[in-house]
Structure formats: C-alpha cells, structure tokens
Amino acid sequence: MNTPRPLETFIHRRRSAEPRVGKRALISVGVASALVGSWFPQISEPLRYLLAPKSPVIHAQKASDPVDGLIKLTAEQFAAAEFAVQPVRGGVLTRRINVPALVSADTDRVGHVAAKVVGTVAELRKNIGDWVESGETIAYLESREVADAKSDFLASLVSYNLQQQLFQREKGLFDKKITAEQAFLRAQTTLSEAQLRLDLARQKLAALDLSEAEISALPKQPTSQLRRKEIRAPISGRVTERRASLGQPVGGEGELYVIADLSVVWADLSVALTDLPSVRQEQAAQLVASDGRRLDGSVIFVSPLLSQGTQSARVVARFQNPDLALRPGGLLTARIDLERLQVGAMIPRTAVQLVNREPSVFVRVSEGFVRRKIETGASDEESVEVVADLAPGELIATANTFALKAELGRLMPDLAE
C-alpha cells in the first residue's frame, strides 16, 4: 500500500472541505447557464468561470525542485556533507611565481673556530650537536708560541714598571733642582721605550686571540699554564663539525670546530629571465617546508648576472627558521610575491563552480544553499575577486561545492554544464 505524500494529503483535505451541491441544483444551474449564455454571451463567460469546478494549481516549487537555484538541506544533511562556509570579505590578491630553492646557512651566522697558533690540542669541551654561547671556552691548546708571547709580555711589563719608578724618582730630583736635566730626559726616554715594548707585546697577545681579561690576569697565572691557550666560540650556535682530536698538532690555519646558527637560513632561488624584471629586493617570499608548512621571508639579493647554461639569475632570500625545520642542503619550492592588489571582495577558488559555463557560488540561506551567478575579476593561486552580484558579509560554501553543483544538475538538468 502506497503512503500518500504530504502534498497529496493536503490536496485531498482541501477537496473534502468543499460544500456539496445536489444533482437537481446542478441541473437547474446548468440549464439557466445555457439559456443565459445563448442570450447574453458577454455575461456567460464570467459565469462559466465562476461556476467551473476548481482544480488546485500548484505555483510553489516542490521540495526537491530548486526553481530559483535553491537546494534545500536539513541540519542533519548539512552536518553530514561537511560543508564549510565563510563570509565574503575584502583582502589582498598576490601574484606569485614558484621557483626551486636550495637552502643554505646564512654566511653571517657560521663561525669557523681556528687555532690561530701552532700547537697541540690539549682539551676539547664540545661535541657535534652541542649548543655553545658566544665567547664560551670550547677547547684548549698547548703552544710554545703562546708561551713565548706571554713571557715577552711579562718581561715588558716588569721593565715598564721599573722604568716608571725610576722616572718618578728622577722627576722628583729634577723638580728639586738636585739632578741635571740630562738625567731626567734620559729617564723619560727609557720609560717611553719600555712603554712601547709593553704595547707591542700586548698587541702580539691580542693577535693570538687573547682577551683583555686574559692579558690582565697573566701576572697572576701559574708558570705551568703559560703554554695553554683558550679557544672561544665566535658566535652562539650549534656545533656542526668537529675537525680535531686530542693531541692532534694544529697550525695557524687549522680549524677545530664549525659552529652554525640556523635560526635564520638563506635560500638560493633560480628565477627565469622572463620573471626577473618583477623581482626586487625586500619582496616577500615563502618557502614550503618538507612538512607542508609555509615559512615567510624576504628577498635580500638579486644578481645582475645570468647563468649561461640556464639563462636564469641567482636570487637570495632570507627566512626565519625558529624550530630548525629548514636544513641547509635541502631542495624545496619557494614562492615570490611579485604584485599585490587590494580588493573589496574576494572568495576562495574552491567556492567557485562553473554552472552552465557561468562562474557561480552557493550562498547559505536558512533552508540550504542558493546558486548565484557572479562576475569575477582578478585572481591569484588561492582567491578570486568578486566585482558584482555578491556582497561582503554573505556566507558562501567553500568546501564540497562540487557536491552542490552535482545536486543542482540533478534537480535542474537545464543548468548542467
């Protein structure tokens, strides 16, 4: 047994409620109508209309027939289909180019720890991967060169102190007219020479990378420690290479460690000749990491030279790397923002569907969604400008819009693309 639809039940109830008329009354009315119609045709037509039986005429749309592009959805259907909606708003459209990017360390944030003296490695305090602070002692060397330089400084310091005392004595005698001027001038000259030798010895120690604090502490340092030379970290960062071992002889050019601060990295971008005129310093750039994240940066260098093999130019961009997700040597994809356009209304590309070869969106209403044809303008990789037929603040579907398009095509085949 078929269950009547709600609309059929409604029509049946309306028919049952109409007043019943007897057969004789109907015959009488019919005869009268015929006579009047034959006599007065201008009167008969309205009477026939009024007396004709009324059949229900349905002007409203059926529940599943979107005459106006309406797709009705219940709350349960809306939740099950996982439609995402968002308001139309203004924003910035950006024209970008995608280029290959080779990640490298920032050369200003890489420290090569050199021995600077001839000697042997006495102690290594850091290993690969350890974090060091700028100025921290990370190794010790034993060097005869350092011992000789420290000895020269100490001898010069003793000589200077002695000559300074003699000069003060001669100056006092000269002021009292006890000694001759010639003796005073001789003492003054000797003091100047001692001062010069002390300054030269201090400069030599500074050239061997001894700090002022270390030099000042030399007079109190034990003699057995004069051969030891502290090696300090030039920058803060992580040890990426350890190039020496205990007891290894090193020369003035030998390196002990390589330290890198990778919180900021560079990326060498290869930009084609056609896009090169639009690339400038300080332009915004994005780097797509291996895990899909986008890290923001900016262009810091555009080479004036072209590669003969690829006819492209080298472009360097700097990127923040706080969690060290970008590793030097990695080949990734970078995006450079070439142009930025402010628009009053923009929507995601995923919200736009071609219906009957016309760009359309689905506007959220209380009953579901309504298809609306729009006029588009400029666009970028993610968004489209709307120049007509859509107002800021209106809610539109931005996900699973293909399902709404398919449903609209099923209900209204004339709109199928």
TORBA-15243 format. One record per residue (C-alpha): residue in three letters; x negated, y, z. Coordinates in Angstrom, 3 decimals, decimal comma, m for minus. Layout:
BEGIN
{node ALA {X Y Z}}
...
This chain:
BEGIN
{node MET {0,000 0,000 0,000}}
{node ASN {m1,492 3,344 m1,085}}
{node THR {m1,731 6,056 1,534}}
{node PRO {m0,344 9,374 0,204}}
{node ARG {m2,830 12,237 0,016}}
{node PRO {m2,227 15,276 2,246}}
{node LEU {m1,317 17,421 m0,730}}
{node GLU {1,280 14,859 m1,924}}
{node THR {2,771 14,638 1,566}}
{node PHE {3,038 18,427 1,660}}
{node ILE {4,869 18,495 m1,685}}
{node HIS {7,243 15,684 m0,603}}
{node ARG {8,185 17,556 2,569}}
{node ARG {8,868 20,743 0,592}}
{node ARG {11,206 18,836 m1,715}}
{node SER {13,077 17,191 1,173}}
{node ALA {13,720 20,576 2,750}}
{node GLU {15,596 21,989 m0,298}}
{node PRO {19,511 22,252 0,104}}
{node ARG {21,565 19,526 m1,686}}
{node VAL {24,275 20,587 m4,228}}
{node GLY {27,308 18,407 m5,125}}
{node LYS {27,791 16,913 m8,580}}
{node ARG {31,062 18,807 m9,158}}
{node ALA {29,490 22,113 m8,259}}
{node LEU {26,646 21,464 m10,632}}
{node ILE {29,060 20,597 m13,469}}
{node SER {31,032 23,778 m12,861}}
{node VAL {27,938 25,896 m12,807}}
{node GLY {26,727 24,259 m15,984}}
{node VAL {29,961 24,909 m17,865}}
{node ALA {30,037 28,502 m16,696}}
{node SER {26,483 28,951 m17,687}}
{node ALA {27,151 27,637 m21,178}}
{node LEU {30,143 29,911 m21,682}}
{node VAL {28,301 32,973 m20,420}}
{node GLY {25,291 32,126 m22,491}}
{node SER {27,314 31,882 m25,656}}
{node TRP {28,991 35,170 m24,953}}
{node PHE {26,144 37,211 m23,424}}
{node PRO {22,756 35,826 m24,402}}
{node GLN {20,917 38,706 m22,733}}
{node ILE {22,362 37,603 m19,408}}
{node SER {21,986 33,889 m19,908}}
{node GLU {18,190 33,777 m19,920}}
{node PRO {17,700 35,160 m16,386}}
{node LEU {20,404 32,883 m15,111}}
{node ARG {18,801 29,837 m16,637}}
{node TYR {15,525 30,750 m14,962}}
{node LEU {17,143 31,230 m11,584}}
{node LEU {19,210 28,052 m11,816}}
{node ALA {16,485 25,857 m13,252}}
{node PRO {15,070 23,220 m10,819}}
{node LYS {11,813 24,384 m9,182}}
{node SER {8,746 22,124 m9,550}}
{node PRO {5,760 23,005 m7,291}}
{node VAL {2,997 24,838 m9,245}}
{node ILE {m0,469 24,464 m7,568}}
{node HIS {m2,670 27,511 m8,136}}
{node ALA {m5,130 26,820 m5,316}}
{node GLN {m8,189 24,729 m6,016}}
{node LYS {m8,382 21,146 m4,928}}
{node ALA {m10,660 20,317 m2,024}}
{node SER {m13,388 18,976 m4,285}}
{node ASP {m12,894 21,213 m7,336}}
{node PRO {m15,111 24,376 m6,981}}
{node VAL {m13,371 26,649 m9,499}}
{node ASP {m15,397 29,589 m8,121}}
{node GLY {m18,565 27,554 m7,659}}
{node LEU {m17,593 26,574 m4,099}}
{node ILE {m18,973 23,326 m2,738}}
{node LYS {m17,130 22,533 0,460}}
{node LEU {m19,085 20,838 3,233}}
{node THR {m18,189 19,804 6,720}}
{node ALA {m20,555 20,452 9,594}}
{node GLU {m21,471 16,765 9,584}}
{node GLN {m22,256 16,802 5,856}}
{node PHE {m24,338 19,944 6,217}}
{node ALA {m26,401 18,396 9,000}}
{node ALA {m26,804 15,061 7,223}}
{node ALA {m28,051 16,667 3,992}}
{node GLU {m30,646 18,713 5,942}}
{node PHE {m30,016 21,914 4,034}}
{node ALA {m32,330 24,724 5,105}}
{node VAL {m31,062 28,283 4,883}}
{node GLN {m32,733 31,638 5,341}}
{node PRO {m31,743 35,265 4,815}}
{node VAL {m32,762 37,245 1,772}}
{node ARG {m35,391 39,798 2,767}}
{node GLY {m37,995 42,086 1,299}}
{node GLY {m41,662 41,258 1,135}}
{node VAL {m44,830 41,230 m0,913}}
{node LEU {m45,395 39,248 m4,087}}
{node THR {m49,003 38,292 m4,714}}
{node ARG {m50,616 37,246 m7,978}}
{node ARG {m53,387 34,777 m7,227}}
{node ILE {m55,913 32,637 m9,034}}
{node ASN {m57,144 29,246 m7,899}}
{node VAL {m60,866 28,608 m8,219}}
{node PRO {m63,274 25,923 m6,982}}
{node ALA {m65,112 26,852 m3,779}}
{node LEU {m68,324 25,424 m2,339}}
{node VAL {m68,549 26,024 1,420}}
{node SER {m71,922 27,135 2,758}}
{node ALA {m73,261 28,539 6,006}}
{node ASP {m73,466 32,291 6,490}}
{node THR {m77,156 33,072 5,985}}
{node ASP {m76,959 35,738 8,683}}
{node ARG {m75,833 33,064 11,143}}
{node VAL {m78,537 30,451 10,516}}
{node GLY {m81,665 30,505 12,696}}
{node HIS {m84,888 28,678 11,840}}
{node VAL {m86,897 28,141 15,015}}
{node ALA {m90,563 28,349 14,041}}
{node ALA {m93,597 27,562 16,179}}
{node LYS {m95,441 30,757 15,123}}
{node VAL {m98,638 29,397 16,754}}
{node VAL {m100,925 26,434 16,276}}
{node GLY {m100,480 23,821 18,998}}
{node THR {m98,663 20,658 20,013}}
{node VAL {m95,090 20,078 21,132}}
{node ALA {m95,035 19,705 24,918}}
{node GLU {m91,277 19,670 25,585}}
{node LEU {m88,033 19,621 23,556}}
{node ARG {m84,957 20,576 25,554}}
{node LYS {m82,246 20,309 22,890}}
{node ASN {m80,958 17,620 20,598}}
{node ILE {m78,899 17,644 17,414}}
{node GLY {m75,381 18,881 18,095}}
{node ASP {m76,244 20,728 21,317}}
{node TRP {m74,982 24,251 21,763}}
{node VAL {m77,581 26,917 22,589}}
{node GLU {m77,349 30,564 23,569}}
{node SER {m79,381 33,346 22,055}}
{node GLY {m82,655 33,760 23,964}}
{node GLU {m82,392 30,384 25,712}}
{node THR {m85,654 28,419 26,079}}
{node ILE {m85,288 25,274 23,974}}
{node ALA {m88,893 23,990 23,729}}
{node TYR {m92,469 24,431 24,992}}
{node LEU {m95,731 24,299 23,067}}
{node GLU {m99,304 23,965 24,310}}
{node SER {m101,626 26,174 22,287}}
{node ARG {m105,236 27,278 22,603}}
{node GLU {m104,359 30,297 20,503}}
{node VAL {m101,815 31,390 23,089}}
{node ALA {m104,244 30,743 25,926}}
{node ASP {m106,896 32,922 24,260}}
{node ALA {m104,405 35,730 23,659}}
{node LYS {m103,206 35,642 27,258}}
{node SER {m106,793 35,636 28,525}}
{node ASP {m107,664 38,663 26,385}}
{node PHE {m104,655 40,489 27,738}}
{node LEU {m105,503 39,714 31,354}}
{node ALA {m109,121 40,794 30,840}}
{node SER {m107,982 44,010 29,156}}
{node LEU {m105,552 44,661 31,980}}
{node VAL {m108,291 44,250 34,643}}
{node SER {m110,642 46,504 32,685}}
{node TYR {m107,932 49,143 32,249}}
{node ASN {m107,067 49,158 35,956}}
{node LEU {m110,755 49,524 36,853}}
{node GLN {m111,365 52,350 34,396}}
{node GLN {m108,255 54,115 35,596}}
{node GLN {m109,584 54,072 39,179}}
{node LEU {m112,982 55,374 38,052}}
{node PHE {m111,329 58,098 36,052}}
{node GLN {m109,240 59,224 39,003}}
{node ARG {m112,419 59,332 41,142}}
{node GLU {m114,352 61,358 38,543}}
{node LYS {m111,398 63,686 38,060}}
{node GLY {m111,267 64,405 41,799}}
{node LEU {m115,001 65,134 41,952}}
{node PHE {m114,776 67,326 38,877}}
{node ASP {m111,886 69,306 40,334}}
{node LYS {m114,011 69,932 43,452}}
{node LYS {m116,975 71,031 41,325}}
{node ILE {m119,047 68,158 42,710}}
{node THR {m119,713 66,332 39,401}}
{node ALA {m120,586 67,598 35,996}}
{node GLU {m118,077 67,923 33,195}}
{node GLN {m120,042 65,450 31,081}}
{node ALA {m119,444 62,642 33,593}}
{node PHE {m115,753 63,477 33,723}}
{node LEU {m115,433 63,349 29,930}}
{node ARG {m117,310 60,057 29,795}}
{node ALA {m114,895 58,508 32,299}}
{node GLN {m111,945 59,830 30,325}}
{node THR {m113,249 58,302 27,094}}
{node THR {m113,873 54,940 28,740}}
{node LEU {m110,295 54,935 30,109}}
{node SER {m108,873 55,652 26,639}}
{node GLU {m110,844 52,764 25,165}}
{node ALA {m109,578 50,435 27,882}}
{node GLN {m106,020 51,604 27,212}}
{node LEU {m106,473 50,866 23,500}}
{node ARG {m107,820 47,337 24,153}}
{node LEU {m104,887 46,654 26,502}}
{node ASP {m102,357 47,844 23,919}}
{node LEU {m103,923 45,678 21,221}}
{node ALA {m103,824 42,624 23,484}}
{node ARG {m100,158 43,318 24,320}}
{node GLN {m99,273 43,619 20,620}}
{node LYS {m101,001 40,328 19,893}}
{node LEU {m98,892 38,596 22,524}}
{node ALA {m95,765 40,205 21,125}}
{node ALA {m96,708 38,896 17,680}}
{node LEU {m96,873 35,429 19,219}}
{node ASP {m93,239 35,927 20,297}}
{node LEU {m93,831 36,632 23,991}}
{node SER {m91,221 38,882 25,520}}
{node GLU {m91,999 41,903 27,682}}
{node ALA {m90,818 39,967 30,729}}
{node GLU {m93,249 37,152 29,951}}
{node ILE {m96,115 39,573 29,391}}
{node SER {m95,416 41,392 32,646}}
{node ALA {m95,368 38,088 34,532}}
{node LEU {m98,761 36,933 33,194}}
{node PRO {m100,862 38,284 36,109}}
{node LYS {m98,878 36,031 38,476}}
{node GLN {m98,831 32,988 36,188}}
{node PRO {m100,953 29,981 37,230}}
{node THR {m104,006 29,403 35,099}}
{node SER {m102,775 25,937 34,124}}
{node GLN {m99,722 27,494 32,481}}
{node LEU {m101,646 29,888 30,229}}
{node ARG {m101,591 27,337 27,394}}
{node ARG {m97,803 26,931 27,461}}
{node LYS {m95,676 28,865 25,028}}
{node GLU {m91,904 29,175 25,384}}
{node ILE {m89,770 28,692 22,262}}
{node ARG {m86,440 30,529 22,484}}
{node ALA {m83,291 30,327 20,357}}
{node PRO {m82,984 33,289 17,970}}
{node ILE {m79,174 33,057 17,790}}
{node SER {m76,294 31,356 19,536}}
{node GLY {m75,035 28,271 17,765}}
{node ARG {m75,275 24,533 17,379}}
{node VAL {m78,463 22,613 16,652}}
{node THR {m78,022 21,170 13,162}}
{node GLU {m81,591 19,898 12,649}}
{node ARG {m84,460 18,841 14,906}}
{node ARG {m87,685 18,763 12,928}}
{node ALA {m90,294 17,973 15,580}}
{node SER {m91,054 15,329 18,188}}
{node LEU {m93,047 15,286 21,422}}
{node GLY {m96,802 15,524 20,957}}
{node GLN {m96,482 16,499 17,311}}
{node PRO {m99,058 19,037 16,087}}
{node VAL {m97,460 22,119 14,589}}
{node GLY {m98,842 25,024 12,645}}
{node GLY {m97,823 28,624 12,439}}
{node GLU {m95,210 27,878 9,729}}
{node GLY {m93,845 24,669 11,260}}
{node GLU {m90,163 24,565 12,245}}
{node LEU {m88,862 22,884 15,379}}
{node TYR {m85,097 23,398 15,053}}
{node VAL {m82,412 24,769 12,770}}
{node ILE {m79,512 26,442 14,564}}
{node ALA {m76,294 27,445 12,827}}
{node ASP {m73,302 29,430 13,969}}
{node LEU {m70,455 28,013 11,863}}
{node SER {m67,666 30,114 13,359}}
{node VAL {m67,952 32,132 10,135}}
{node VAL {m68,786 30,493 6,793}}
{node TRP {m69,247 31,525 3,194}}
{node ALA {m67,678 30,061 0,084}}
{node ASP {m69,235 30,336 m3,366}}
{node LEU {m66,368 30,820 m5,807}}
{node SER {m66,646 30,280 m9,547}}
{node VAL {m64,438 32,869 m11,295}}
{node ALA {m63,765 32,688 m15,030}}
{node LEU {m64,672 35,584 m17,283}}
{node THR {m61,017 36,394 m18,039}}
{node ASP {m60,165 36,899 m14,346}}
{node LEU {m63,392 38,620 m13,374}}
{node PRO {m62,217 42,224 m14,089}}
{node SER {m59,471 41,824 m11,468}}
{node VAL {m61,805 40,581 m8,716}}
{node ARG {m63,266 43,198 m6,376}}
{node GLN {m64,957 43,321 m3,018}}
{node GLU {m62,752 43,255 0,091}}
{node GLN {m59,938 41,489 m1,780}}
{node ALA {m58,026 38,959 0,294}}
{node ALA {m58,811 35,289 m0,278}}
{node GLN {m57,544 31,990 1,091}}
{node LEU {m59,315 28,676 1,440}}
{node VAL {m57,293 25,465 1,510}}
{node ALA {m58,930 23,137 4,040}}
{node SER {m59,012 19,368 3,679}}
{node ASP {m56,121 19,033 6,149}}
{node GLY {m53,930 21,411 4,110}}
{node ARG {m54,351 24,481 6,295}}
{node ARG {m54,997 27,866 4,709}}
{node LEU {m57,742 29,993 6,190}}
{node ASP {m57,853 33,715 5,463}}
{node GLY {m60,966 35,555 4,314}}
{node SER {m62,170 38,307 2,001}}
{node VAL {m64,499 38,763 m0,955}}
{node ILE {m67,883 40,196 0,067}}
{node PHE {m69,884 39,919 m3,164}}
{node VAL {m69,191 39,842 m6,909}}
{node SER {m72,226 39,012 m9,006}}
{node PRO {m72,905 41,248 m12,023}}
{node LEU {m74,467 38,272 m13,811}}
{node LEU {m72,774 35,426 m15,673}}
{node SER {m73,767 31,795 m15,784}}
{node GLN {m74,799 30,949 m19,343}}
{node GLY {m73,514 27,403 m19,053}}
{node THR {m70,040 28,047 m17,626}}
{node GLN {m69,501 31,722 m18,556}}
{node SER {m68,387 32,380 m15,002}}
{node ALA {m69,643 34,686 m12,275}}
{node ARG {m70,546 33,909 m8,699}}
{node VAL {m68,195 35,384 m6,129}}
{node VAL {m68,872 35,019 m2,403}}
{node ALA {m66,102 35,182 0,189}}
{node ARG {m66,375 35,095 3,980}}
{node PHE {m63,955 33,020 6,078}}
{node GLN {m63,368 32,682 9,795}}
{node ASN {m63,911 29,107 10,995}}
{node PRO {m62,978 29,083 14,696}}
{node ASP {m62,354 25,335 15,038}}
{node LEU {m65,195 24,334 12,664}}
{node ALA {m62,781 22,712 10,210}}
{node LEU {m64,804 24,063 7,264}}
{node ARG {m68,063 22,190 6,822}}
{node PRO {m70,899 23,522 4,672}}
{node GLY {m71,282 21,467 1,516}}
{node GLY {m67,559 20,770 1,136}}
{node LEU {m65,920 21,407 m2,242}}
{node LEU {m62,466 22,933 m1,787}}
{node THR {m59,997 25,195 m3,580}}
{node ALA {m59,832 28,930 m2,939}}
{node ARG {m57,186 31,492 m3,830}}
{node ILE {m57,997 35,112 m4,574}}
{node ASP {m55,272 37,749 m4,321}}
{node LEU {m55,523 39,849 m7,476}}
{node GLU {m52,402 42,027 m7,228}}
{node ARG {m49,824 42,732 m4,507}}
{node LEU {m46,307 44,057 m5,237}}
{node GLN {m43,831 45,234 m2,590}}
{node VAL {m40,230 44,220 m3,440}}
{node GLY {m36,926 44,881 m1,735}}
{node ALA {m35,521 41,351 m2,018}}
{node MET {m37,339 38,082 m2,573}}
{node ILE {m36,468 34,415 m2,152}}
{node PRO {m38,456 31,156 m2,236}}
{node ARG {m38,822 29,421 m5,578}}
{node THR {m37,214 26,330 m4,049}}
{node ALA {m33,966 28,281 m3,677}}
{node VAL {m33,574 28,913 m7,428}}
{node GLN {m31,897 26,362 m9,719}}
{node LEU {m31,050 26,693 m13,401}}
{node VAL {m27,296 26,204 m13,797}}
{node ASN {m26,085 26,375 m17,385}}
{node ARG {m29,559 27,797 m18,184}}
{node GLU {m28,990 30,687 m15,785}}
{node PRO {m31,007 31,240 m12,582}}
{node SER {m28,689 30,636 m9,666}}
{node VAL {m28,740 30,285 m5,894}}
{node PHE {m26,342 28,733 m3,419}}
{node VAL {m25,048 31,237 m0,871}}
{node ARG {m23,981 29,925 2,525}}
{node VAL {m20,322 30,571 3,380}}
{node SER {m18,098 29,257 6,159}}
{node GLU {m16,765 26,396 4,003}}
{node GLY {m20,102 25,352 2,493}}
{node PHE {m22,058 26,908 m0,383}}
{node VAL {m21,102 29,098 m3,331}}
{node ARG {m23,114 29,109 m6,515}}
{node ARG {m24,112 32,615 m7,587}}
{node LYS {m25,898 33,662 m10,735}}
{node ILE {m28,754 36,097 m10,064}}
{node GLU {m31,098 38,309 m12,015}}
{node THR {m34,763 37,738 m11,240}}
{node GLY {m37,827 39,937 m11,660}}
{node ALA {m41,461 39,473 m10,765}}
{node SER {m42,695 36,282 m9,135}}
{node ASP {m45,703 34,551 m7,667}}
{node GLU {m46,514 30,946 m6,822}}
{node GLU {m44,093 30,791 m3,896}}
{node SER {m41,445 33,511 m4,236}}
{node VAL {m39,223 35,257 m6,788}}
{node GLU {m37,943 38,828 m6,781}}
{node VAL {m34,163 39,297 m6,984}}
{node VAL {m33,168 42,505 m8,766}}
{node ALA {m29,381 42,051 m8,889}}
{node ASP {m26,391 40,063 m7,559}}
{node LEU {m27,919 39,223 m4,165}}
{node ALA {m28,130 41,498 m1,141}}
{node PRO {m30,715 41,431 1,659}}
{node GLY {m29,438 39,538 4,669}}
{node GLU {m27,323 36,990 2,779}}
{node LEU {m28,027 33,392 3,719}}
{node ILE {m29,086 31,079 0,885}}
{node ALA {m30,079 27,434 0,680}}
{node THR {m33,845 26,928 0,374}}
{node ALA {m34,161 23,151 0,669}}
{node ASN {m32,409 20,281 m1,135}}
{node THR {m30,887 22,747 m3,602}}
{node PHE {m31,193 20,121 m6,336}}
{node ALA {m28,536 18,106 m4,465}}
{node LEU {m26,195 21,097 m4,508}}
{node LYS {m26,813 21,541 m8,225}}
{node ALA {m26,035 17,860 m8,865}}
{node GLU {m22,808 18,087 m6,849}}
{node LEU {m21,788 21,220 m8,727}}
{node GLY {m22,412 19,463 m12,043}}
{node ARG {m20,271 16,519 m10,960}}
{node LEU {m17,392 18,729 m9,890}}
{node MET {m17,704 21,181 m12,787}}
{node PRO {m19,166 19,426 m15,839}}
{node ASP {m18,972 22,655 m17,861}}
{node LEU {m21,724 24,100 m15,657}}
{node ALA {m24,074 21,140 m16,099}}
{node GLU {m27,325 22,220 m17,690}}
